[in-house]
Structures are given as structure tokens and as C-alpha cells.
Amino acid sequence: MVQDPPRRTLAARLADRDRRRFTGRVSELAFLDKCLDDDDAPASVVHISGPGGIGKSTLLREVARRAAARGRSCLAIDGRELGPAPGMLDAAMREAAQQARPVVLLDSYERMTALDPFLRRELLPGLPDQALVVIAGRGTPDPAWFSGGWEAVTARLDLGALAPADAQRLLAAHGLSDERVPGIIEWAEGSPLALALAADAATADASWNAASTPDRPDLVKSLLQRLVETELRGIRPSALGIAVVARSTSPQLLRAVLGDADSDAEYRQLSELTVTEPVGDGITLHELARKVLLADLRLRNPELERDLRRKIIDYLYARALGGEPQLIIDMAHLVENPLLRWGFGWGGNVSFRIDSVRDGDDDDVERQIAGRQNPQWWQLTRRYFSESPDRAAVARDRADRICGFMVSMSPATAPRFADTDPLVGRWLAHARENEANGESVLWQVAVDLTGKGKVQAMLGIAGVLRSGVINPRFTYLPIDPSYPGALDFAQALGATHLTDLDASIGGQSVECHQVDYGPGGLFARLRSQVYRELSIPASAPDSAPAPVSASAPVPGTMQASTSASSLAEQAIPAGLIAAVRDALRTEAGHERGVRRHRDGKAAAQRAARRLHRAAPQPRGGSDCALPEPSRLLPPAQNRRQPGGRALGDGPARKSIGRSPSNISWIANLQKACKLCVYANLPEDG
């Protein structure tokens, strides 16, 4: 008699496929295995937290398979399927309590957090002491899980992005292993859900490539539904749009752009999303969620996206002028030209960081570049690592490996030996000859060691911020024409090739390309670039918003201009601008460029006294006499120099004459001081 083979079910087939496609999470599984195996387990309750699509449910299914392989009974409950009937969770827990070593898996826990107190107080205490409860949810666990005795048996695991090698294995498990894999890995930002959806899209459409068409509508829709759609109900579209467009979102940014009283409440809503995380004084969206939401915003409401981008760059520009030069990171984030983003941006900061030079870094770099880089050039660079480490920096990855390095300086911060450097020595002399027109930043080198340009842009940002110049007008770039992307970057910046300053290092030609950002410096250039990309007339960005502090709201229209016509409209006398500029330069030390920023208090007060003696006085009698010069300086909170110190800090300002002419003259002086210090105005104003 012939017996039929054992019948294979569809459920078994699905389980096999799910097992084959699981990859990564080595450290998390090692901890969970200990919880499954040890009599004295490290935890009895484990919270698994992470944003949508990061693989929480997939990890729970792997835990269930491992529990079954050990002969442990497993009970799985999904918050999305937990009905409204009272007692449903109680019944499930009573069933688990009948087992000797039950494993309880609670998924989509954000749907049942209201049961937190009941779970701790009534249900879990009745489970056997060898029970394991694993709770997966998008939100942060209630602090009560880590107090009142529960902290002794509770642990938390935060799921992050899949490593590139694990992402590649996941795509291979989905049947994708062609040349499109690297582009999909970069696009997916380590999200297992995005990788799986992209693999299915690539398998179905052989012509689709994430590198060239990242915002495919069907993918955007699927990711939105799975990642964030249920969380976004009730959030104002413009507030969400700000979080999508800006690199980081603060209450001040929301208030400035939206201009209403609801910004604090909307900030709280945004900060509670599982796809946001704290950064600095605000929050930022997880990169995949940002990509998906930005693509959706541009499909649904492109005009809103354009309007928000313009308002955000205006706000950042005003704050940068007000003494926050680090905001060039946020300003560069709004630039979309890929040629510019290659060499100036902060897009790699999730996986890499800029760090100071440590002992032994020069040996590490030398080992890495052996046979890859010009050894003579490196020997010139190495001297900065050892003798002037403040001028050098490295990029490191999460494993602390060096992935890039750079050296930058200004004429004021360059070490003495730089004048004899055969590469930058003549550049420094050229920059000093042009100091009357504005300050300069010079790169001696900027090398990305990843081979994929992953840190090149970060090295560009770091070079400016570490140079000692707040808002440079000029930059000098060492361009190796054979270095991929370098020449295109220089040309996109509008750089001029100064052939007389080219150098030959070890038989290799290194070209000197100078970039002139214009009278408003780098800050104005970044704003102008965003305006050009938005097709706003090129003349519009020349109107410079008045400097603002971090807490100050930004008016809807900001018109304090550095152009001659706008200065005239503000009735700031041209002679006053020249007098302020000359006094600041003379008293601060013109011969060393940025010394005025290093000794801002003394220089600014000496400049004010010089103006007090030489500048034309307002008319109107003794009640309009020009008061003590130190009282005329801008408010301390708006006078910043590198390191956050205020210019002209000193005794509290005394009461001064309040006739209209006196107040107007003082206001003009304050405006002129700010414009000269913050915008580095040229001789022609």
C-alpha cells in the first residue's frame, strides 16, 4: 500500500522563506539567546525599540523559531490584532502561565501602551520565574519599566540600521545580486523594509535603479503606508514639511517659519514621532523617513516644499550672521546640486564623524595611503599632523577607523612653516595680498579614503569650521585633475584656476583654484545657491536678514542688506560704514586678517573710541552728545566671536540721551558695526 508523503503546508513554506531571509542582528540575538538558555537569565522582560521598518517584527519571529527549537512554548500577540474585548490579553497571559518556561512576544506594542500599568501590576507577576517576555514597539518604553524593582529584570535593545554586509545578504536572499545592489543599499539607509521593497521592485523591473530614480511613486507609497502614515494623522502639513526639508528642527525654527503660537505644540508632536530623534537643540528625521516624506511632499505639494526651503534658508542665514557659523552645516543641507554636495555637506554624519588628530594617526594614514597617494604630498601634510595638529582633522567611522583626512588654515592661523610649504606657501602670500577684500580659507589637502566619496563633503565643511575664519570670502582649493569629482566641484563653485600658483609635488601637478564667494562671503553664497535652485531671481538673496539670536523670531521679510542700495534705504551713511570698517581693521590687527575675532572685546572697544574721536557728531545740542563708545556696541548677546564669546562684554550700559537724532545715529553705528563684523564688507560697501 503506497503512502502519500507528509503534506507540506503553506505556513511551513512561508516560515522557511522568512528564515532564509533573516540576516544580521548578531549582538541582539546573542543577548536574547542568553535570556532563552540561562537559568539566571540577564533579563526576563526585553524591550525592542526602533522606528517602523527597522525589523522588530522580523526579529521577534526569529526569537520564536529559536524558542521552539529549544522546546519552549511561545505565545505571540500583535497589538494591531488585539481587539477591544476586555480580558483578551488576560486570557492569553493565563494560557502562558500554565507553561513551565513560556516565551511571550508582544508586537506593535505602541498600540497597547495604555495597558502598561495593568501588565506590570496584574499580568506579568503571575508568570513563572523562567518566563521570557519580549516587547517590540516604536516608542520609548515607559520609565516605570526601569523602576520599582522592574529594573532588575528588564532590558532594552534599540534596533539600528543594518550594516552594509547584512543589507547585501538580505538583497541576495530576495534574489537580487546585480550591479544595482550598491545603489539600493545606499538608498535604503539600512532599513530592512526598504531593502525588501526595493528588491521586489528591482526584480519586477530590470530597468529600475535606486541610484537614478530613488523616488519611484509605488515605493514611496508603500514605504509611507508601512513607516509613518498612521503616526502622521493630526500633524500640520507645514510643520511636518519643515522637519522634512530642514536638517534639524527646533521650536525656534518652527516659530520663525510658521509665525504662529502653535509651534511649541507642533514641536512636541514631531518629537514624539518614532521616526525622529534628538540632535543638538532640536530633532531630526531618520534619513529613510526623510527621503520618503520629501518625495511625497514634492509629488503632492511642490510649492509648499519650495516655500519652506526659502524660509528655512533665510532663517539659517540670519542666525549665521548673528554669530552661529556652524549653521553652514544646515545651510549646506538645503543645497541640492550634486556637484556641490560632493565636496561640501554633512550627509555622511550618520556613519562617520570628524575628529581631532590623535597620536599615531599619521602612521595609520601613511599605512592606508601607501601605493595610493602621492608620498611627497603626504610628507608635507604629515608635518601638520605632528607640529600643528589644530590645522588637521580626520574622519572616523563607527569602528573608529580613519576614513579621510584634511588640513586647512587661514593666513592668520597658518603655522610658520606653512610659508615654506611648496604647495600652500605662495597661496598664503596671495591671500594676504588680498586681505583687504576679505578673508580666506586654504586647504592643503582633503582626501577621502573610503574610495566612494563618503566623507569628502564632511571634510569640506570641517575645513571651513576649523580654519579660524567665520565667514570666508575666498577659498583656495588644491585640485588634482585626476581625482574623481574634484575638478567638477571646483567648476560648480565657479572657481578660477590660478595657473601661476600651481605646484608640482613629487612630479604631480596640483592646481590652485580660488573661489570668490562675493562680498557676503560663504553664508551669502549658500543662500544664493538655494535661491538659484528655487529659480528665485539672483538679485534677491543679496538682501541680508538682520542677525538674530537662537531664541529670536525671524520676521517674514528680512531686508537688512549688505548691498549699497539697501544700505542707502536704511539711511546708514556710507562714510560711517567706511569709518567703522577702517577702525575695526586698524584696531584689530589688519596685518593678520582675523585677529579682530580673537581679541574681539578690546578691538571693538578701541574701534568705538576711535570713531568717538573721528566720526561726525549728530546735531542737536548737549543732550545729543555722543556717549561713551563702549556703550554704542551691539547688545552682547548678538556680538559673537569663535567659541561663543561676546564682543565688548563689560559693565552694564548706562542711560544715554534719547533725542531722535542721537538714537538714529547710534542705531546706524550699530548696524554698520554688525554689517562690517559679520559680513566682511569690502571697501566699496
C-alpha positions as CSV (number, residue, x, y, z in Angstrom):
1,M,0.0,0.0,0.0
2,V,1.5,3.4,-1.1
3,Q,1.5,6.1,1.5
4,D,1.3,9.8,0.5
5,P,4.3,11.8,1.6
6,P,3.8,14.1,4.6
7,R,1.7,17.0,3.5
8,R,3.6,20.4,3.4
9,T,1.6,23.4,4.4
10,L,1.7,26.9,3.0
11,A,2.5,28.1,6.6
12,A,5.6,26.0,6.6
13,R,6.7,27.4,3.2
14,L,6.3,30.9,4.4
15,A,8.2,30.1,7.6
16,D,11.1,28.7,5.6
17,R,11.3,31.7,3.4
18,D,11.2,34.0,6.4
19,R,14.1,32.0,8.0
20,R,16.2,32.2,4.8
21,R,15.7,35.9,4.5
22,F,16.7,36.8,8.1
23,T,20.1,38.3,8.4
24,G,22.1,40.4,10.8
25,R,21.3,41.4,14.4
26,V,24.1,39.3,15.8
27,S,24.6,41.1,19.1
28,E,20.9,41.3,19.8
29,L,20.4,37.6,19.2
30,A,23.4,36.7,21.4
31,F,21.7,38.6,24.3
32,L,18.3,37.0,23.6
33,D,19.9,33.5,23.4
34,K,21.2,34.0,26.9
35,C,17.7,35.0,28.0
36,L,16.4,31.8,26.5
37,D,19.1,29.5,27.8
38,D,20.3,30.7,31.2
39,D,18.6,29.7,34.4
40,D,19.7,33.0,35.8
41,A,18.8,35.0,32.7
42,P,20.1,38.5,32.2
43,A,16.6,39.8,31.7
44,S,13.0,38.4,31.9
45,V,11.5,41.4,30.1
46,V,13.2,42.7,27.0
47,H,12.0,45.8,25.2
48,I,13.0,46.0,21.5
49,S,12.6,49.6,20.2
50,G,13.0,51.2,16.8
51,P,11.3,53.0,14.0
52,G,8.9,51.4,11.6
53,G,10.5,49.1,9.1
54,I,13.7,48.5,11.1
55,G,13.0,44.8,11.6
56,K,11.4,44.5,15.0
57,S,8.7,42.0,13.9
58,T,11.3,40.0,11.9
59,L,13.5,39.7,15.0
60,L,10.5,38.5,17.1
61,R,9.8,35.8,14.5
62,E,13.4,34.7,14.8
63,V,13.1,34.6,18.6
64,A,10.0,32.4,18.2
65,R,11.9,30.0,16.0
66,R,14.8,29.8,18.4
67,A,12.4,29.3,21.3
68,A,10.7,26.4,19.5
69,A,14.0,24.8,18.7
70,R,14.7,24.7,22.5
71,G,11.3,23.2,23.2
72,R,9.9,26.3,24.8
73,S,6.3,27.2,24.3
74,C,5.7,30.5,22.6
75,L,2.8,32.9,22.6
76,A,2.7,35.8,20.1
77,I,0.3,38.7,20.4
78,D,0.2,41.6,17.9
79,G,-1.2,44.9,19.1
80,R,-2.8,45.5,15.7
81,E,-4.9,42.4,16.2
82,L,-5.7,42.9,19.9
83,G,-9.5,43.6,19.8
84,P,-11.4,45.8,22.1
85,A,-13.0,43.0,24.0
86,P,-11.9,43.2,27.7
87,G,-10.0,40.2,29.0
88,M,-8.4,39.2,25.7
89,L,-4.9,39.9,26.9
90,D,-5.7,38.4,30.3
91,A,-6.8,35.1,28.7
92,A,-3.6,34.9,26.6
93,M,-1.5,35.5,29.7
94,R,-3.4,32.9,31.7
95,E,-2.6,30.4,29.0
96,A,1.1,31.3,29.2
97,A,1.1,31.0,33.0
98,Q,0.2,27.2,32.6
99,Q,3.6,26.6,30.9
100,A,6.9,25.9,32.7
101,R,9.1,28.2,30.6
102,P,6.8,30.3,28.4
103,V,8.0,32.9,25.9
104,V,5.6,35.8,25.3
105,L,6.1,38.0,22.3
106,L,4.2,41.3,22.2
107,D,4.5,43.1,18.8
108,S,3.2,46.6,17.8
109,Y,3.3,47.4,21.4
110,E,2.7,51.1,20.6
111,R,-0.9,50.1,20.0
112,M,-1.3,48.8,23.6
113,T,0.8,51.1,25.8
114,A,-2.3,52.0,27.8
115,L,-2.1,48.5,29.3
116,D,1.4,49.2,30.7
117,P,0.4,49.6,34.4
118,F,-2.1,46.6,34.2
119,L,0.6,44.4,32.6
120,R,3.2,45.2,35.3
121,R,0.7,45.1,38.2
122,E,-1.6,42.2,37.3
123,L,-0.5,40.0,34.4
124,L,3.3,39.6,34.3
125,P,3.8,38.9,38.1
126,G,1.7,35.7,37.6
127,L,4.1,34.2,35.0
128,P,6.6,31.5,36.0
129,D,10.0,32.8,37.1
130,Q,11.6,31.2,33.9
131,A,9.3,33.1,31.6
132,L,10.7,35.5,29.0
133,V,8.6,38.4,27.7
134,V,9.8,40.3,24.6
135,I,8.0,43.5,23.8
136,A,8.6,45.2,20.4
137,G,7.3,48.8,19.7
138,R,8.1,52.0,18.0
139,G,8.1,54.2,21.1
140,T,10.4,54.5,24.1
141,P,9.5,52.2,26.9
142,D,7.7,53.7,29.9
143,P,10.2,54.7,32.6
144,A,8.2,52.7,35.1
145,W,9.7,49.5,33.4
146,F,13.1,50.6,34.9
147,S,12.0,51.4,38.5
148,G,10.1,49.9,41.4
149,G,12.1,46.6,41.2
150,W,11.4,46.0,37.5
151,E,14.8,47.5,36.6
152,A,16.4,44.2,37.9
153,V,14.7,42.0,35.3
154,T,14.2,44.5,32.4
155,A,16.5,45.3,29.5
156,R,16.2,47.4,26.4
157,L,17.5,46.8,22.9
158,D,17.5,49.6,20.3
159,L,17.5,48.4,16.7
160,G,19.5,50.4,14.3
161,A,20.2,50.2,10.6
162,L,21.5,47.0,9.0
163,A,25.2,47.0,8.3
164,P,26.0,47.1,4.5
165,A,27.2,43.5,4.5
166,D,23.9,42.4,6.2
167,A,22.0,44.5,3.7
168,Q,23.7,42.8,0.8
169,R,22.9,39.4,2.2
170,L,19.2,40.4,2.6
171,L,19.1,41.5,-1.0
172,A,20.7,38.3,-2.1
173,A,18.1,36.3,-0.1
174,H,15.5,38.2,-2.2
175,G,17.2,37.1,-5.4
176,L,19.0,40.4,-6.2
177,S,22.8,40.4,-6.7
178,D,23.4,42.5,-9.8
179,E,25.1,45.9,-10.2
180,R,22.1,47.7,-8.7
181,V,22.8,46.4,-5.2
182,P,25.2,49.2,-4.0
183,G,22.7,51.9,-5.1
184,I,19.8,50.2,-3.3
185,I,21.9,49.7,-0.1
186,E,22.8,53.4,0.0
187,W,19.2,54.4,-0.8
188,A,17.6,52.2,1.9
189,E,19.7,53.6,4.7
190,G,19.9,50.1,6.4
191,S,16.1,49.7,6.6
192,P,15.2,46.0,6.1
193,L,11.7,47.0,4.9
194,A,13.1,49.4,2.3
195,L,15.6,46.8,1.2
196,A,12.9,44.2,0.8
197,L,10.5,46.6,-1.1
198,A,13.4,47.8,-3.3
199,A,14.5,44.2,-4.1
200,D,10.9,43.3,-5.2
201,A,10.8,46.5,-7.3
202,A,14.1,45.7,-8.9
203,T,13.2,42.1,-9.6
204,A,10.0,43.1,-11.2
205,D,11.5,45.9,-13.3
206,A,15.0,45.2,-14.6
207,S,15.4,48.9,-15.7
208,W,14.8,50.4,-12.3
209,N,17.8,51.7,-10.4
210,A,17.6,53.4,-7.0
211,A,20.7,55.5,-7.8
212,S,19.0,57.2,-10.7
213,T,15.3,57.0,-9.7
214,P,15.1,57.0,-5.9
215,D,11.6,58.5,-5.7
216,R,9.7,55.8,-7.6
217,P,6.0,56.5,-6.7
218,D,4.9,53.0,-5.8
219,L,7.9,52.6,-3.5
220,V,7.1,55.9,-1.9
221,K,3.5,54.9,-1.3
222,S,4.4,51.5,0.1
223,L,7.0,52.9,2.5
224,L,4.7,55.7,3.6
225,Q,2.0,53.2,4.5
226,R,4.4,51.0,6.4
227,L,6.7,53.5,8.0
228,V,4.8,56.6,9.2
229,E,1.3,57.0,7.8
230,T,-0.5,56.0,11.0
231,E,1.7,58.4,13.1
232,L,1.2,61.4,10.9
233,R,-2.6,61.9,11.5
234,G,-3.3,65.3,13.1
235,I,0.1,66.8,12.3
236,R,0.0,70.1,10.4
237,P,1.4,69.6,6.9
238,S,3.6,72.7,7.0
239,A,5.1,71.7,10.4
240,L,5.9,68.3,9.1
241,G,7.3,69.8,5.9
242,I,9.8,71.9,7.9
243,A,11.0,68.7,9.6
244,V,11.3,67.0,6.2
245,V,13.2,69.9,4.5
246,A,15.4,71.1,7.3
247,R,18.4,69.1,8.6
248,S,17.2,69.7,12.2
249,T,14.0,71.3,13.5
250,S,13.9,73.4,16.7
251,P,11.0,75.2,18.3
252,Q,12.6,78.5,17.2
253,L,12.7,77.3,13.6
254,L,9.0,76.3,13.6
255,R,8.1,79.6,15.2
256,A,10.1,81.7,12.7
257,V,8.7,79.9,9.6
258,L,5.1,79.3,10.7
259,G,4.8,82.6,12.6
260,D,2.1,81.5,15.0
261,A,1.6,80.4,18.6
262,D,1.1,76.7,17.9
263,S,4.7,76.0,17.1
264,D,5.6,74.6,20.6
265,A,2.7,72.1,20.5
266,E,3.6,71.1,17.0
267,Y,7.2,70.6,18.0
268,R,6.1,68.3,20.8
269,Q,4.0,66.3,18.2
270,L,7.0,66.0,15.9
271,S,9.4,65.0,18.7
272,E,7.0,62.2,19.7
273,L,7.2,60.5,16.3
274,T,9.1,57.3,16.3
275,V,11.0,58.4,13.1
276,T,12.5,61.5,14.9
277,E,15.4,61.6,17.3
278,P,17.1,64.4,19.2
279,V,20.0,66.3,17.6
280,G,21.5,69.5,19.1
281,D,18.8,71.8,20.3
282,G,16.1,70.1,18.1
283,I,15.1,66.9,16.4
284,T,15.9,65.3,13.1
285,L,14.0,62.7,11.0
286,H,15.5,59.3,10.4
287,E,17.1,59.5,6.9
288,L,14.9,57.0,5.2
289,A,11.7,58.6,6.5
290,R,13.0,62.0,5.4
291,K,13.7,60.7,1.9
292,V,10.2,59.1,1.6
293,L,8.4,62.1,3.1
294,L,10.3,64.6,0.9
295,A,9.5,62.6,-2.2
296,D,5.8,62.5,-1.2
297,L,5.8,66.3,-0.4
298,R,7.2,67.1,-3.8
299,L,4.7,64.9,-5.5
300,R,1.7,66.3,-3.6
301,N,2.6,69.9,-2.9
302,P,5.8,71.1,-4.6
303,E,5.0,74.8,-3.9
304,L,4.9,74.2,-0.2
305,E,8.3,72.5,-0.3
306,R,9.8,75.4,-2.2
307,D,8.3,78.0,0.1
308,L,9.6,76.2,3.2
309,R,13.0,75.8,1.7
310,R,13.3,79.5,1.1
311,K,12.1,80.5,4.6
312,I,14.4,78.0,6.2
313,I,17.5,79.2,4.4
314,D,16.5,82.8,5.3
315,Y,16.3,81.9,8.9
316,L,19.6,80.0,9.0
317,Y,21.3,82.8,7.1
318,A,20.2,85.4,9.6
319,R,21.3,83.2,12.5
320,A,24.7,82.6,10.9
321,L,25.2,86.3,10.5
322,G,24.3,86.6,14.2
323,G,27.3,84.6,15.3
324,E,26.5,80.9,14.6
325,P,28.8,79.9,11.8
326,Q,28.3,76.2,12.5
327,L,24.9,76.6,10.8
328,I,26.7,76.3,7.4
329,I,26.0,72.6,8.0
330,D,22.3,73.2,8.0
331,M,22.5,75.7,5.1
332,A,24.5,73.2,3.0
333,H,21.9,70.6,3.6
334,L,19.4,72.7,1.6
335,V,21.7,72.8,-1.4
336,E,20.8,70.1,-4.0
337,N,23.3,70.5,-6.7
338,P,25.1,67.1,-6.6
339,L,28.4,68.5,-7.8
340,L,28.5,70.9,-4.9
341,R,27.2,68.3,-2.4
342,W,30.2,66.1,-3.4
343,G,32.6,68.4,-1.7
344,F,30.5,70.4,0.8
345,G,27.9,68.8,3.0
346,W,27.2,66.8,6.1
347,G,25.4,63.8,4.6
348,G,27.7,61.1,5.9
349,N,27.4,62.1,9.6
350,V,25.2,59.0,10.4
351,S,28.1,56.6,9.8
352,F,31.1,58.9,10.1
353,R,32.3,61.8,12.3
354,I,35.0,64.5,12.1
355,D,37.6,64.1,14.9
356,S,40.8,65.8,16.0
357,V,44.1,64.2,15.3
358,R,45.5,61.8,17.9
359,D,48.9,60.3,18.5
360,G,49.5,57.6,15.9
361,D,47.0,58.9,13.4
362,D,49.8,59.9,11.0
363,D,51.2,56.4,11.0
364,D,47.7,55.0,10.3
365,V,47.2,57.3,7.4
366,E,50.6,56.6,6.0
367,R,49.8,52.8,6.0
368,Q,46.5,53.4,4.3
369,I,47.7,55.6,1.5
370,A,50.8,53.5,0.7
371,G,50.7,53.0,-3.1
372,R,47.5,55.0,-3.4
373,Q,48.5,58.6,-2.8
374,N,51.4,60.9,-3.7
375,P,54.0,60.1,-0.9
376,Q,55.7,63.5,-1.3
377,W,52.4,65.3,-0.8
378,W,51.7,63.2,2.3
379,Q,55.1,64.0,3.8
380,L,54.2,67.7,3.5
381,T,50.8,67.0,5.1
382,R,52.3,64.9,7.9
383,R,54.2,67.8,9.3
384,Y,50.8,69.5,10.2
385,F,49.7,66.3,12.0
386,S,52.8,66.4,14.2
387,E,53.6,70.1,14.6
388,S,50.3,71.9,14.0
389,P,47.5,69.3,14.8
390,D,44.9,72.1,15.2
391,R,45.1,72.6,11.5
392,A,44.4,68.9,10.7
393,A,41.4,66.7,11.2
394,V,40.4,63.1,10.3
395,A,37.1,61.4,9.5
396,R,36.4,58.2,11.5
397,D,33.7,55.6,11.1
398,R,31.7,53.8,13.8
399,A,34.6,51.4,14.4
400,D,36.9,54.4,14.9
401,R,38.8,53.7,11.7
402,I,40.3,56.7,9.8
403,C,38.3,57.2,6.6
404,G,39.7,60.6,5.5
405,F,41.9,63.5,6.5
406,M,42.3,67.2,5.7
407,V,44.4,70.2,6.6
408,S,43.0,73.8,6.4
409,M,44.1,77.2,7.5
410,S,43.8,80.9,7.1
411,P,46.6,83.5,6.8
412,A,46.1,84.2,10.5
413,T,46.0,80.6,11.7
414,A,48.7,79.1,9.4
415,P,51.8,77.8,11.3
416,R,55.0,79.5,10.5
417,F,56.4,76.5,8.5
418,A,53.4,76.8,6.1
419,D,55.0,79.8,4.5
420,T,57.7,77.4,3.2
421,D,55.3,74.7,2.2
422,P,55.9,74.3,-1.6
423,L,52.1,73.8,-2.1
424,V,50.4,76.5,0.1
425,G,53.2,78.9,0.8
426,R,52.6,81.0,-2.3
427,W,48.9,80.7,-1.8
428,L,49.2,82.2,1.7
429,A,51.2,85.1,0.3
430,H,48.5,85.7,-2.4
431,A,45.7,85.5,0.2
432,R,47.5,88.1,2.4
433,E,47.8,90.4,-0.6
434,N,44.0,90.2,-1.0
435,E,43.1,90.6,2.7
436,A,41.6,94.0,2.1
437,N,38.8,92.3,0.0
438,G,38.0,89.6,2.5
439,E,39.3,86.6,4.5
440,S,40.5,83.4,3.0
441,V,40.5,79.7,3.8
442,L,43.1,77.4,2.3
443,W,43.1,73.7,2.0
444,Q,46.5,71.9,2.0
445,V,44.8,68.6,1.4
446,A,41.4,66.8,1.7
447,V,41.4,63.1,1.0
448,D,38.6,60.6,1.2
449,L,39.9,57.2,1.9
450,T,36.6,55.3,1.5
451,G,37.1,55.1,-2.2
452,K,33.4,56.1,-2.6
453,G,33.4,59.8,-1.6
454,K,31.5,59.2,1.6
455,V,33.4,61.7,3.7
456,Q,34.6,64.2,1.1
457,A,31.8,66.6,1.7
458,M,32.3,66.4,5.5
459,L,36.0,67.3,5.1
460,G,34.9,70.4,3.2
461,I,32.6,71.6,5.9
462,A,35.2,70.8,8.6
463,G,37.9,72.7,6.7
464,V,35.9,75.9,7.0
465,L,34.8,75.5,10.6
466,R,38.3,74.6,11.8
467,S,40.1,77.2,9.8
468,G,39.6,80.1,12.2
469,V,37.6,82.1,9.7
470,I,33.9,82.7,10.4
471,N,32.6,83.7,7.0
472,P,35.3,83.5,4.4
473,R,35.1,85.4,1.1
474,F,37.8,83.3,-0.6
475,T,38.8,79.7,-0.6
476,Y,41.9,78.1,-2.2
477,L,41.5,74.5,-3.3
478,P,44.3,72.1,-4.2
479,I,42.9,70.3,-7.2
480,D,44.3,67.1,-8.6
481,P,42.5,66.9,-12.0
482,S,42.7,63.1,-11.9
483,Y,40.9,62.9,-8.5
484,P,37.3,61.9,-9.3
485,G,34.8,64.7,-8.7
486,A,37.4,67.4,-7.7
487,L,37.5,69.4,-10.9
488,D,33.7,69.2,-11.3
489,F,33.3,70.5,-7.8
490,A,35.7,73.5,-8.4
491,Q,33.9,74.3,-11.6
492,A,30.5,74.1,-10.0
493,L,31.7,76.6,-7.4
494,G,32.8,79.0,-10.2
495,A,36.4,78.7,-9.1
496,T,39.2,80.5,-11.0
497,H,42.2,78.4,-11.9
498,L,45.3,80.5,-10.8
499,T,47.8,78.9,-13.1
500,D,50.7,80.9,-11.6
501,L,50.1,79.3,-8.2
502,D,50.0,75.7,-9.5
503,A,52.6,73.4,-7.8
504,S,54.5,70.3,-8.7
505,I,54.7,67.8,-5.8
506,G,56.6,64.7,-6.5
507,G,56.2,65.1,-10.2
508,Q,52.4,65.5,-9.8
509,S,50.7,68.8,-10.9
510,V,48.5,70.2,-8.2
511,E,46.3,73.1,-9.5
512,C,45.3,76.1,-7.4
513,H,41.7,77.0,-7.8
514,Q,40.4,80.1,-6.0
515,V,36.7,80.6,-5.2
516,D,35.3,84.1,-4.6
517,Y,32.0,83.8,-2.8
518,G,31.4,87.5,-3.1
519,P,31.1,90.4,-0.6
520,G,28.7,88.5,1.6
521,G,31.1,85.6,2.0
522,L,30.2,81.9,2.2
523,F,27.0,82.5,4.1
524,A,25.5,84.6,1.3
525,R,26.8,82.2,-1.3
526,L,25.0,79.3,0.3
527,R,21.8,81.3,0.5
528,S,22.2,82.4,-3.1
529,Q,22.7,78.8,-4.3
530,V,19.5,77.7,-2.7
531,Y,17.7,80.7,-4.2
532,R,19.0,79.8,-7.7
533,E,17.8,76.2,-7.3
534,L,14.4,77.6,-6.4
535,S,14.5,79.8,-9.5
536,I,14.3,82.9,-7.4
537,P,15.9,85.9,-9.1
538,A,19.7,86.1,-8.4
539,S,19.5,89.6,-7.0
540,A,17.0,88.6,-4.3
541,P,19.5,86.9,-2.0
542,D,21.6,90.0,-1.8
543,S,19.2,91.3,0.8
544,A,20.7,90.1,4.0
545,P,18.4,89.4,7.0
546,A,19.4,91.1,10.2
547,P,21.4,88.9,12.5
548,V,19.2,87.0,15.0
549,S,19.9,85.1,18.2
550,A,18.8,81.5,18.6
551,S,15.7,82.4,20.5
552,A,14.6,85.4,18.4
553,P,11.8,85.0,15.9
554,V,12.6,85.9,12.3
555,P,10.2,88.3,10.6
556,G,8.6,87.2,7.4
557,T,10.5,89.7,5.3
558,M,14.2,90.4,6.2
559,Q,15.8,93.3,4.3
560,A,18.9,94.4,6.2
561,S,21.1,94.4,3.1
562,T,24.8,94.4,2.5
563,S,24.4,96.0,-0.9
564,A,25.0,99.7,-1.4
565,S,21.4,100.4,-2.5
566,S,19.9,98.7,0.6
567,L,22.2,100.5,2.9
568,A,21.0,103.8,1.4
569,E,17.4,102.7,2.0
570,Q,18.3,102.2,5.7
571,A,19.9,105.7,5.8
572,I,23.2,104.3,7.0
573,P,25.8,106.9,5.9
574,A,28.4,105.4,3.6
575,G,31.1,107.4,5.4
576,L,30.0,105.7,8.7
577,I,30.4,102.2,7.1
578,A,33.9,103.1,5.9
579,A,34.9,104.6,9.3
580,V,33.6,101.5,11.2
581,R,35.3,99.1,8.8
582,D,38.7,101.0,9.0
583,A,38.5,101.3,12.8
584,L,37.8,97.7,13.2
585,R,40.6,96.6,10.9
586,T,43.1,99.0,12.3
587,E,42.5,98.2,16.0
588,A,42.0,94.5,15.4
589,G,45.3,94.0,13.5
590,H,44.7,94.2,9.8
591,E,48.0,92.5,9.1
592,R,46.8,89.2,10.4
593,G,43.3,89.1,9.0
594,V,41.1,87.6,11.6
595,R,42.9,88.8,14.8
596,R,39.9,91.0,15.4
597,H,37.8,87.9,16.1
598,R,40.4,86.5,18.5
599,D,40.5,89.7,20.6
600,G,37.1,91.0,19.9
601,K,36.4,92.8,23.1
602,A,39.5,95.0,23.1
603,A,39.4,95.6,19.3
604,A,35.8,96.6,19.2
605,Q,36.1,99.0,22.1
606,R,39.3,100.6,20.6
607,A,37.5,100.9,17.3
608,A,34.5,102.6,19.0
609,R,36.8,105.1,20.8
610,R,38.5,105.9,17.5
611,L,35.1,106.6,16.0
612,H,34.1,108.6,19.0
613,R,37.0,110.9,18.3
614,A,36.9,111.0,14.5
615,A,33.3,110.3,13.2
616,P,30.9,113.2,12.5
617,Q,28.7,114.0,15.5
618,P,24.9,114.3,15.4
619,R,23.5,117.8,15.8
620,G,21.1,118.9,18.4
621,G,22.9,120.3,21.4
622,S,24.5,118.8,24.5
623,D,21.7,116.3,25.0
624,C,22.8,114.6,21.8
625,A,26.5,114.4,22.6
626,L,28.0,111.0,21.6
627,P,28.0,108.8,24.7
628,E,30.9,106.7,25.9
629,P,32.0,104.5,22.9
630,S,31.7,101.2,24.7
631,R,28.0,101.9,25.2
632,L,27.5,102.0,21.4
633,L,28.4,98.4,20.7
634,P,25.7,96.0,19.7
635,P,24.0,94.1,22.5
636,A,26.3,91.4,24.0
637,Q,24.1,88.5,23.0
638,N,24.4,89.4,19.3
639,R,28.2,90.1,19.3
640,R,29.8,86.7,18.9
641,Q,33.2,85.5,18.0
642,P,34.5,82.0,17.6
643,G,33.9,79.9,20.7
644,G,30.7,81.7,21.6
645,R,32.3,84.7,23.5
646,A,30.6,88.0,23.2
647,L,32.4,91.1,21.8
648,G,32.5,94.0,24.1
649,D,31.3,92.3,27.3
650,G,31.7,94.7,30.2
651,P,29.7,97.0,32.6
652,A,26.1,97.4,32.0
653,R,25.2,100.1,29.6
654,K,24.2,103.4,31.1
655,S,21.3,105.6,30.1
656,I,22.1,107.8,27.2
657,G,20.5,110.8,25.5
658,R,17.3,109.9,23.7
659,S,16.8,112.6,21.2
660,P,15.7,111.2,17.8
661,S,18.9,112.3,16.1
662,N,21.1,110.6,18.8
663,I,19.1,107.4,18.7
664,S,19.2,107.3,14.9
665,W,23.0,107.9,14.8
666,I,23.6,105.1,17.4
667,A,21.3,102.8,15.5
668,N,23.2,103.4,12.3
669,L,26.5,102.8,14.1
670,Q,25.2,99.5,15.5
671,K,24.0,98.4,12.1
672,A,27.3,99.4,10.5
673,C,29.3,97.5,13.2
674,K,27.3,94.4,12.7
675,L,27.5,94.5,8.9
676,C,31.3,95.0,8.9
677,V,32.0,92.3,11.5
678,Y,29.5,89.7,10.3
679,A,29.5,90.2,6.6
680,N,33.1,91.2,6.0
681,L,32.1,94.2,3.7
682,P,34.6,95.2,1.0
683,E,35.9,98.7,0.6
684,D,33.1,99.8,-1.6
685,G,30.5,98.9,1.0
